Amino acid sequence: MRGNRSRDTRPELALRRAVHGLGLRYRVSVRPLPEVRRTADLVFVRAKVAVFLDGCFWHGCPTHHTVAKRNAAFWAEKVARNKARDEDTNRRLQEAGWVPVRVWEHEDPHTAAERVRGVVEARRAP
C-alpha cells in the first residue's frame, strides 16, 4: 500500500500540466471545505471548482475497473464505500456552492483539461 501515492501521480501530473498549459492557475491537494476531510486534486478557489482525478480501480470505473482476485469481498466493499464517499463529497460541495468535476485516470489529459477550463470559465463569467 505504501506505493499508492495520494498525490503527484502520473495521471495527476499530466492533468495539471494540461490545465496549466491552458493558462489556468489552481491550488494542489487542498480541502475545498475545511470542515470536511476530503482533498481535491485541483482547486480553483475563486471560481469554487474542485477537480478530483479518480483511479479506475479505486473508484470503480465502469469501463476499466477490474475485480480483485484475492480478498474480493473486501475490495468490492472498499470500492463501494469509495463510490458512496464520492457521491457524498459531490453533494456536500454542491450544497456549499462549489462545482465538483470528476476526471477518470484513463481520460485524455488535454480533453479533461478543456472540460475543466469550460467549467472554471463558466463560473467566472458574471
N, C-alpha and C positions, 0 to 999 in steps of 0.2 A: 504494500500500500504506500510505502514511502516514495515510490517512483511516480505516483499520481500527483502531479502538481496542481495547486489550486489556482495559480496564475502564471502568466508568461508561457503558456503552452504554444506549440507551433501554430495551431489554427487561430488562437487569440492574437498572436503577434502578426499574422498575415492580415487579419481583420483590422487591427489597429493601424498597420501600415497603409492599408487601402483607405480607411476613413481619414487618416491624417493627410494622405495624398490628395483628398478632395477638399482640403483646406479647413476641415473641422477640427476643433480642439476640444478635448474631453479630459475627464479625470479617470484614473485607472483603479480598479478594485476598491470601490467606495460603497458604503451603505447609503442608498438614497434616502431611506427613512432610518435615522439613527436609533430609534427605539426598537426596530425590528432587526434581528440578527441575520440579515441576508445581504450578500455583497454582489453588486452588479459588476460586470467586466468593464464596461464603459459607461460613464455617467456624464450627461450634459445637464449641468445644474440649472442654468438659467432657463433652458427650454423644458426642463423637467422630463427628460427622456433617459430611461435606464435600459442598457443593452446587455443581454445575457447570451453568452455563447455556450450552448448546451452540447455535451458529448452524446454521441449516438447510443453508446452502451448505457451510460449513467442515467440518461433521461428518457430512454425508451423510444428512440426514433422509429416512426412507423415504417421507414424504408430500410434502415441499416441495423436496427437493434438485433443482436444475437443473444440467444438464450444460453446461459451458463451451463456447462456440463456438470460441473461439481457444485454441490450445495445449491442446486437450482431453486429450491423453495426460498432460501434466504435471499438470493439475488432477485428473484421475482418480486418479493415483498419490498426489498430495498428500492427497486426501480419504481414500484407503485407509490411508495412514500415520497420519492423524489418528484414524481409527477404531481402528486397531491400538493406538495410544498410549492412547486412551481405555479400551480393554479392559485394557491393562497397568496403567493407573492404578487402575482399579477393583479388579483382582486384588491389587495391592500394598497398597491401603488396607484391603481385607478381611483380608489376612494380618496387618496391623498392628492389627486390632481396630476399624477405622473402618467407617462405613457411607457409601458414596458414593451421592449422589442426582443423577440426570441430569434436567435440565429442558430441553425444546426452546424455542427463542426464540418459536415460534408459539403456545405454550401460554398459556392464560389465566393471568395472574399470580396471581389470587386462588385459583384451583384448585390451581396449583402450590404456593402458599404453604400451603394446607391440607395438601397431601401432605407438605411439609417439616415442618410442625408435628406431624403424626402420627408421623413417623419420630423427630423430636427428643424428643417426649414419651414415646414407647415406650422410647427409650434412657435417659431419665432415670428411668423407673419402677424401683423397687427389685426 
